[in-house]
Amino acid sequence: MTVYALAQRGADALEDVRYTLRTLARSRVFTVVTVSTVALGIGANTAIFSAVYGVLLRPLPYEDPGSLMRVYEVPPERFLMGFSPPDLVSFREQATLFDGFAAYSPSFTTLTGRGRPQRLTAMKVTAGFFELLGVSLQRGREFHPEEDLAGVEPVAILSHDLWQGLYGGDPDILGRTITLDGVTRTVIGIAP
């Protein structure tokens, strides 16, 4: 193909674009309907892909999600139940199939001592929880096994969002105390 042929093709393409724009300008209803249809199609596809990605395609934020298992106790009544603390200790000691054991329990808690009390979503977890998931804390340390025992000074790990939102990302938050459900806890870490 010669330079002249390439230039001619470019000129033809430019002429086609001009003709298309003139035609669309003359029939405005057709143009509005066409552009609206294309915009709706793109918007719907984007929304559907976002939902599918969020639910099915996005990788879990753990190191090896395929190796994680959730264990329940199923008594004769057929209701799923969690484990009592003594059961968990027993499972940890006797389990040979698992690399680690950690327990969690979603809950709500009330943060007081900073103006109006605030209702927060919380997660009660045992020592080793973050390590088991392969999650490194942004700051501070994880729970120690002895902190799972009753009578030990209560500690807390804040989520990144709570740390940023309520404490302005204060780097000196570690070692300070917060009050959750009337119990004073020392902040030992910031989760991602």
Number of C-alpha atoms within 10 A of each C-alpha: 5 7 8 9 10 11 11 12 12 12 12 12 12 12 12 12 12 12 12 12 12 11 13 15 12 11 10 11 11 13 15 12 11 13 12 12 12 12 12 12 12 12 12 12 12 12 12 12 13 14 12 12 12 11 10 10 11 10 11 10 10 13 14 11 12 8 9 15 9 7 12 11 11 11 9 6 6 8 10 10 11 15 13 10 13 9 11 16 13 11 15 15 10 10 11 9 6 12 10 15 20 17 17 12 10 10 10 13 16 15 19 17 13 11 7 8 13 13 13 13 10 15 13 13 17 22 18 17 18 18 15 16 17 14 14 14 18 12 17 16 16 21 20 12 10 11 14 15 12 8 8 9 10 15 20 22 23 19 16 16 14 14 18 12 10 10 13 11 14 10 10 8 20 18 14 11 17 19 17 20 13 12 14 18 17 18 19 19 23 24 19 12
